[in-house]
Amino acid sequence: MFERFIVATDLSEASYVLVNSLGGLRAYGAKECLLLLPLSMQESASIALSYSTVVLEDGLQGQKKILEDMGYTVETRVILGSAKKEINRIAVEENYSIIVVGAPKHSLIGEVLFEHLAYDVIHYTRKPVLIIRLKGQSVGKPFSSDNKISNLKAVNCDVNNHVLFPTDFSENADYAFTYLEKIVVSGVRKVTLLHVQDKTRISPHLEDRLQEFNKIDEARLQNMKRVLQEKADVEVEILIKFGFPAVEILNLVDELNVQLVVMGSQGRGFVKEFFLGSVSHNVARQSTSSVLLIPAKCEKN
């Protein structure tokens, strides 16, 4: 499913935590990794004055060794220019299955470099993006060889995960479900299928039809459950909530101790310019779990 994957790094402590968390991807068929270090022209000039290229190469080779010890074939590459555009261009042109980035839960305090890179990538992606959630306090700086010890940890995405799949039954959600099917075959033990009756669409004029809507959507979710259980021995729960979708999803991530949210990045009614709909956008930034976003027109691999 994710045989060839890209990992975006900035050689900070956070990126080392990300790299060390990726062993579980092997269960999803991951074999070949492209480890990318994106640099803007300004960063490139700054580094040329402050660091030797040996420092960058040593950092890349160190992370390469970590991934190779996990059993992956690894290529390293430094790219110049717009990170979000270059990473996505390479993913499409060289037919990579998925882009992996790391990010802490979004804070109003401000975005660190690594977090900024992650959210830039998902705004432009035409391939699935796995956001590995980083928890704790990072004190290391990019390209530093003497990072201080911190409590930064990653939410691993292995087959022991509890996966939450929110759906609005849109075309993109149906496409994302095909990825969930493959994840289940890989050995995930528990899945919760969720549909949130959007309060902004239903209240107040359609509230008298809420029971009718729930019945229809219950049948849809039961059919999805049947499909998953025909493919593998997996525990599947069904939930229907009423409220604001992003809020309900984020609450359930914490209540159910979910490690991975899988969802489409474009829901009902979003035009192309806003393809990262407000729901997936908020979940990607605010969820305490890792998040796998499937864009509407990505290619199957």
Number of C-alpha atoms within 10 A of each C-alpha: 15 22 17 22 23 25 21 24 27 21 23 21 25 30 22 17 19 27 24 17 20 22 18 16 19 18 18 20 14 21 18 20 23 21 23 20 20 22 17 13 13 11 13 16 11 11 16 11 9 9 13 10 11 9 14 19 14 14 22 23 16 14 22 21 15 18 21 16 11 16 14 22 16 20 15 17 11 13 16 14 15 13 20 19 15 16 22 21 16 13 22 17 8 10 15 22 21 29 27 22 24 29 26 28 19 18 11 5 6 9 15 14 14 22 22 15 20 26 20 14 21 25 17 16 26 20 25 28 23 24 28 29 27 25 18 13 13 20 14 18 18 17 18 15 14 9 14 11 11 13 9 16 18 22 23 22 27 20 20 13 19 22 29 27 22 25 22 20 16 15 15 20 23 17 19 24 22 12 20 21 17 17 22 22 20 17 17 23 18 18 24 19 18 23 23 21 21 16 15 11 12 16 13 9 8 11 13 11 10 14 10 11 14 17 11 11 19 17 11 13 20 15 11 18 19 11 12 23 15 12 12 17 14 17 15 19 14 15 13 16 15 15 15 15 25 21 15 19 24 19 14 17 21 13 9 12 15 22 23 27 28 23 29 29 28 27 22 13 10 13 11 10 8 13 20 24 18 16 18 27 19 17 23 31 20 17 26 25 29 29 25 27 26 27 25 24 13 15 13 13 12
